[in-house]
């Protein structure tokens, strides 16, 4: 099935094999030095362990070539799964902070991978640069300046990620204003580890084009109404939510209820190898667990294409290609 993915983190998509390669190349000590050991280490245990992996991975990325390598491997993986367009989140300030790779060098490396995807693989990729909650307001503002400077040149939106409870979105109001004034979309994470109140806050503070997760909006009918009125798409990541304990199991995930409410829902993988999944697996798991028909799966794919942050002309072409691909699927 031709797909579009809107919520996936580049650093969270690095395969254990690549982490091993980077750690050897850059002489970074990891808690395991074999593929088997790393695969075991990657398995989700709890949130602190997840953060430990994330930081360790980020420390293995030392040069712009490393960024290009992970972005190339990422887009190859997307193309292999028939993902025609991806909007991937990339934490530029983390790499600037840990490894002193200046943003212009990061940007150039990302653009080389985008060109590779387009020219060699026939799929498109844009990046969401995210402010990491907990960072000082000045750092958020600096990130927004980088994002705005690269808007339309490989960067399609400003994001907000990290642990929701750490600080209010309000802290970065100046950064969001800068993006708004430049006409740049904002796509914050919210309604994941905190409830509907956090979603109401990001809607008020950022006027988002989409919301990452948002799966806890049902806790407040007023927030559901707001999402419906504003037609804000939700980037749902089922396996991620189960791993992080937002829902005890996939069976108890709010996804079918969100759809019953008429909300604008898309399916995504978040940090696929860390949650032992892929975007394709997410569709399989949802189809099996919730009994989604082919029509429902297809409408979820189309939702993502419609919610993509692309110029009208490119979006029309993307949807046309998706329809073509969908109609060409051989059915038993
Ligand atoms: Zn995420």
Boltz pocket constraint, residues with backbone or C-beta under 6 A from the ligand:
constraints:
  - pocket:
      binder: B
      contacts: [[A, 7], [A, 9], [A, 161], [A, 189], [A, 212], [A, 270]]
      max_distance: 6.0
